[in-house]
Amino acid sequence: MARTTLSRSAPPARATAGADPAESADIPDVLLRDSCYLEILIPARDEAKRLPNTLDRTVRYLEAQPYSSSVVVIDNDSVDKTTDVVARIRSARVPVHLTGCARPGKGAAVRRGLLTSRARFVGYMDADLATPVETLDTVLPLLSQWQVVVGSRRAHGARLVVRQPAIRTLGGMVFRAMAQQVLPGVADTQCGFKFFAGDLARTVARRLRIDGFAFDVELLRAVTDMGVPVKEIPVVWSDGQGSTLRVFTDGTRTAADLFRLARSRMT
């Protein structure tokens, strides 16, 4: 029997001060998912081609684990068949939820997922499964000691199986230089494999305002500002074709968000 569930977010408010005002207030119980030990969030915008393999591997991995878990795809206003892909997933042990987020941006989608979670541990990963889901074998034991464990392509022992195109590699170098001004203690803020103690994640998510790709920097900075250290672990990582990142458009917006974060740190 299918364990896929569907919930839809309310339409986004006007983009005046970042986060949707509805996210700053208490989330209605009807939007909260059942509690479990681990919940994996996957933000997705037009990911119908890459999601089938990712969901299949993720669900099969979680079915083999002794703890309770669930997978949540946050549909970021897709116009392809992303929602149909999620609806076809079948699992007797691992619920697969589909949650809507009409407000555009990876940050908005992840924030929605965090705020509607009740899991003891919660985190997010990319729709292309650039980091193998089996990396959780390393992450979960560490979460019993650390509250934040993130994958890193720049930590000692990391391995890049498929590298990014040259233009994205160059953009990544510029991004890292800017991110270091905001968050000097983290070598790789953008690896899409981050997991948290659930209570911490929900507390921090209410403070976040960035909707785009600089969301990760804002999130990790908010964590460190609370005095919580970030544990980076080396990952095996492969660049996947079909990324929704628009180098110039998203790059300009991301640079502006990082600049604002850097200025706020100085004030």
Stockholm file with secondary structure:
# STOCKHOLM 1.0

chainA/1-267         MARTTLSRSAPPARATAGADPAESADIPDVLLRDSCYLEILIPARDEAKRLPNTLDRTVRYLEAQPYSSSVVVIDNDSVDKTTDVVARIRSARVPVHLTGCARPGKGAAVRRGLLTSRARFVGYMDADLATPVETLDTVLPLLSQWQVVVGSRRAHGARLVVRQPAIRTLGGMVFRAMAQQVLPGVADTQCGFKFFAGDLARTVARRLRIDGFAFDVELLRAVTDMGVPVKEIPVVWSDGQGSTLRVFTDGTRTAADLFRLARSRMT
#=GR chainA/1-267 SS CCCEEEECCCCCCCSSSSSCHHHHSCCCGGGCCCCCSEEEEEEESSCTTTHHHHHHHHHHHHHTSSSCEEEEEEECSCSSSHHHHHHTCCCSSSCEEEEECCSCSHHHHHHHHHHTCCCSEEEEECTTCSSCGGGHHHHHHHHTTCSEEEEESSSTTCEEEECCCHHHHHHHHHHHHHHHHHCTTCSCSCCSEEEEEHHHHHHHHTTCCCCSTTHHHHHHHHHHHTTCCCEEEECEEECCTTCCCCHHHHHHHHHHHHHHHHHHHHC
#=GC SS_cons         CCCEEEECCCCCCCSSSSSCHHHHSCCCGGGCCCCCSEEEEEEESSCTTTHHHHHHHHHHHHHTSSSCEEEEEEECSCSSSHHHHHHTCCCSSSCEEEEECCSCSHHHHHHHHHHTCCCSEEEEECTTCSSCGGGHHHHHHHHTTCSEEEEESSSTTCEEEECCCHHHHHHHHHHHHHHHHHCTTCSCSCCSEEEEEHHHHHHHHTTCCCCSTTHHHHHHHHHHHTTCCCEEEECEEECCTTCCCCHHHHHHHHHHHHHHHHHHHHC
//
